[in-house]
Amino acid sequence: MSAYDFKKSHILISTNIEAEFERLKERLMPSRVVGFIEDEFKIEHAKAVVAESYISESETKYLILGANNFNAVSQNSLLKALEEPPRNIEFIIISPTKANLLPTVRSRMPIFKGETDHSTQEISLNLAKIEYAEVFEFLKTNVRAKKSEAKNLIEALYHRATVIDKLILSISQLENFDRAYRLLELNSRPQSVLAMIIMSFVGEKNAN
């Protein structure tokens, strides 16, 4: 972590949440570190974080929030504290993907990459030349995807389209990516959300 100032508030993208937490605790010694490490970060966890942040400190205290999934309500309740942290409080958020975090949260702190598990499924589709048969196979393969897995797939699709296939996304495609994250937060079926994203590339290809 020498590439950035880990002693200031930031977001760390890592699939190894507990390992990153332990590493940060060790590196931040002798400062006080309070961890909120959960599978699903809910409103009750956010309230506990805010309450802890307002306990006055004479030295810097670090509040580390780590989870596989952060719901929108809990994130919104953190915004004021993240924007105007109490004296001597630094926040560190650990998430396996940026897609877990609302744009309003991401805009408040710098984002850095930690360790990631590269065993996750890669997107092998060429979105510039995708066919219906490939769409159906992709959706069939990911029919049981959970919310967090769907978010990772959406992020992987965006990376595949913009970085690997070097596509210039249309306004409707960009809006679909933004809408997808909101729909998942509203507990829409992950397969339906993935279908919305990937079918937009078939339609764009046919239009060209």
C-alpha positions as CSV (number, residue, x, y, z in Angstrom):
1,M,0.0,0.0,0.0
2,S,3.0,2.3,-0.3
3,A,1.5,3.8,-3.5
4,Y,-1.0,5.9,-1.6
5,D,-1.5,7.5,1.8
6,F,-3.3,4.7,3.6
7,K,-3.6,7.0,6.7
8,K,-6.2,9.2,5.0
9,S,-9.8,8.3,4.3
10,H,-10.2,6.2,1.2
11,I,-12.0,3.3,-0.5
12,L,-10.1,0.1,-1.1
13,I,-11.3,-2.4,-3.7
14,S,-10.4,-5.9,-2.6
15,T,-12.0,-9.3,-2.5
16,N,-9.9,-10.2,0.5
17,I,-11.7,-8.0,2.9
18,E,-10.7,-9.6,6.2
19,A,-7.1,-9.9,5.2
20,E,-7.0,-6.2,4.1
21,F,-8.6,-5.3,7.5
22,E,-5.9,-7.1,9.5
23,R,-3.2,-5.6,7.3
24,L,-4.5,-2.1,7.9
25,K,-4.9,-2.6,11.6
26,E,-1.2,-3.6,11.8
27,R,0.0,-0.8,9.7
28,L,-2.1,1.8,11.5
29,M,-0.7,0.9,14.9
30,P,-0.6,2.4,17.5
31,S,-3.7,4.4,16.3
32,R,-7.1,3.1,17.4
33,V,-8.8,1.1,14.7
34,V,-12.5,0.1,15.0
35,G,-13.7,-2.4,12.4
36,F,-17.2,-3.0,11.0
37,I,-16.7,-6.1,8.9
38,E,-19.9,-7.7,7.6
39,D,-21.2,-9.8,4.7
40,E,-24.1,-7.4,4.2
41,F,-23.6,-3.8,5.4
42,K,-27.0,-2.7,6.7
43,I,-28.6,0.4,8.2
44,E,-27.9,-0.8,11.8
45,H,-24.2,-1.1,10.9
46,A,-24.2,2.4,9.4
47,K,-25.8,3.8,12.6
48,A,-23.1,2.1,14.7
49,V,-20.4,3.7,12.5
50,V,-21.9,7.1,12.8
51,A,-22.3,6.8,16.6
52,E,-18.6,5.6,16.9
53,S,-17.4,8.5,14.7
54,Y,-18.9,11.1,17.1
55,I,-17.1,9.7,20.1
56,S,-14.5,12.4,20.6
57,E,-10.8,11.4,20.2
58,S,-7.6,13.3,21.0
59,E,-5.7,11.2,18.4
60,T,-6.7,9.9,15.0
61,K,-9.2,7.0,15.0
62,Y,-9.8,4.8,12.0
63,L,-13.2,3.4,11.2
64,I,-12.9,0.5,8.7
65,L,-16.1,-0.6,7.0
66,G,-15.8,-3.8,5.0
67,A,-18.5,-5.9,3.3
68,N,-19.3,-8.0,0.3
69,N,-22.4,-5.8,-0.3
70,F,-23.4,-2.4,0.9
71,N,-27.1,-1.5,0.6
72,A,-28.2,1.9,-0.6
73,V,-30.0,2.9,2.6
74,S,-26.9,2.3,4.8
75,Q,-24.7,4.2,2.4
76,N,-27.0,7.2,2.3
77,S,-27.0,7.4,6.1
78,L,-23.2,7.6,6.0
79,L,-23.0,10.5,3.6
80,K,-22.9,13.4,6.0
81,A,-20.2,11.8,8.2
82,L,-18.1,10.9,5.1
83,E,-18.4,14.4,3.7
84,E,-17.8,16.2,7.0
85,P,-15.9,13.7,9.2
86,P,-15.7,14.5,12.9
87,R,-12.4,15.7,14.3
88,N,-9.6,13.1,14.2
89,I,-11.8,10.5,12.3
90,E,-10.7,8.8,9.1
91,F,-12.9,6.4,7.2
92,I,-11.7,3.4,5.2
93,I,-14.2,1.4,3.1
94,I,-13.3,-2.0,1.8
95,S,-15.5,-3.5,-1.0
96,P,-14.9,-6.2,-3.6
97,T,-16.1,-3.9,-6.4
98,K,-16.8,-0.3,-7.0
99,A,-20.3,-1.3,-8.2
100,N,-21.3,-1.9,-4.6
101,L,-20.9,1.8,-3.8
102,L,-23.2,4.6,-4.7
103,P,-21.7,7.4,-6.9
104,T,-22.3,9.8,-4.0
105,V,-20.1,7.6,-1.8
106,R,-17.4,7.1,-4.5
107,S,-17.1,10.8,-5.1
108,R,-16.2,11.6,-1.5
109,M,-13.0,9.5,-1.2
110,P,-10.2,8.4,-3.4
111,I,-10.4,4.8,-4.6
112,F,-7.5,2.4,-4.7
113,K,-7.1,-1.3,-5.6
114,G,-6.0,-3.9,-3.1
115,E,-5.8,-7.6,-3.5
116,T,-8.3,-9.3,-5.8
117,D,-9.2,-12.9,-6.4
118,H,-8.7,-13.5,-10.1
119,S,-10.5,-16.9,-9.9
120,T,-13.8,-15.0,-10.6
121,Q,-15.3,-15.6,-14.1
122,E,-13.9,-13.6,-16.9
123,I,-16.1,-12.2,-19.7
124,S,-14.9,-14.0,-22.9
125,L,-17.6,-12.5,-25.1
126,N,-16.7,-10.1,-27.9
127,L,-19.5,-7.6,-27.4
128,A,-18.8,-6.0,-30.8
129,K,-19.7,-9.2,-32.6
130,I,-22.1,-10.9,-30.1
131,E,-24.8,-13.2,-31.4
132,Y,-28.1,-14.3,-29.9
133,A,-26.8,-17.8,-29.2
134,E,-24.0,-16.3,-27.1
135,V,-26.5,-14.2,-25.2
136,F,-28.6,-17.2,-24.3
137,E,-25.6,-19.2,-23.2
138,F,-24.3,-16.3,-21.0
139,L,-27.7,-15.9,-19.3
140,K,-28.0,-19.7,-18.9
141,T,-24.5,-19.9,-17.3
142,N,-25.4,-17.1,-14.9
143,V,-29.0,-18.0,-14.2
144,R,-28.3,-18.4,-10.4
145,A,-26.2,-15.3,-10.0
146,K,-26.6,-13.5,-6.7
147,K,-26.8,-9.7,-6.4
148,S,-23.1,-9.3,-5.6
149,E,-22.1,-11.7,-8.4
150,A,-24.4,-9.8,-10.9
151,K,-22.7,-6.5,-9.9
152,N,-19.3,-8.0,-10.6
153,L,-20.5,-9.3,-14.0
154,I,-21.9,-5.9,-14.9
155,E,-18.6,-4.3,-14.0
156,A,-16.8,-7.0,-16.1
157,L,-19.1,-6.4,-19.0
158,Y,-18.4,-2.7,-18.9
159,H,-14.6,-3.3,-18.8
160,R,-14.9,-5.8,-21.6
161,A,-16.9,-3.4,-23.8
162,T,-14.8,-0.2,-23.2
163,V,-11.3,-1.5,-22.6
164,I,-11.0,-4.8,-24.4
165,D,-13.4,-4.4,-27.3
166,K,-12.8,-0.6,-27.3
167,L,-16.5,0.2,-28.0
168,I,-17.9,3.7,-27.7
169,L,-21.1,3.1,-25.8
170,S,-24.3,4.8,-26.9
171,I,-26.2,7.0,-24.5
172,S,-28.8,4.2,-24.0
173,Q,-26.1,1.7,-23.2
174,L,-24.5,4.0,-20.6
175,E,-28.0,4.6,-19.1
176,N,-28.5,0.8,-19.0
177,F,-25.3,0.3,-16.9
178,D,-26.4,3.0,-14.5
179,R,-29.9,1.6,-14.3
180,A,-28.6,-1.9,-13.7
181,Y,-27.0,-1.0,-10.4
182,R,-30.2,0.7,-9.2
183,L,-32.4,-2.2,-10.2
184,L,-30.2,-4.7,-8.3
185,E,-30.5,-2.5,-5.2
186,L,-34.3,-2.7,-5.7
187,N,-33.9,-6.5,-5.7
188,S,-34.7,-7.0,-9.4
189,R,-33.9,-10.5,-10.7
190,P,-30.1,-10.5,-11.5
191,Q,-30.7,-12.5,-14.7
192,S,-33.2,-9.9,-16.0
193,V,-30.8,-7.1,-15.3
194,L,-27.9,-8.9,-17.0
195,A,-30.2,-9.6,-20.0
196,M,-31.0,-5.9,-20.3
197,I,-27.3,-5.0,-20.4
198,I,-26.1,-7.7,-22.8
199,M,-29.1,-7.4,-25.2
200,S,-28.3,-3.7,-25.7
201,F,-25.1,-4.8,-27.5
202,V,-27.0,-7.2,-29.8
203,G,-29.4,-4.4,-30.7
204,E,-26.5,-1.9,-31.3
205,K,-24.7,-4.4,-33.5
206,N,-27.8,-5.0,-35.6
207,A,-28.5,-1.3,-35.9
208,N,-25.0,-0.9,-37.4
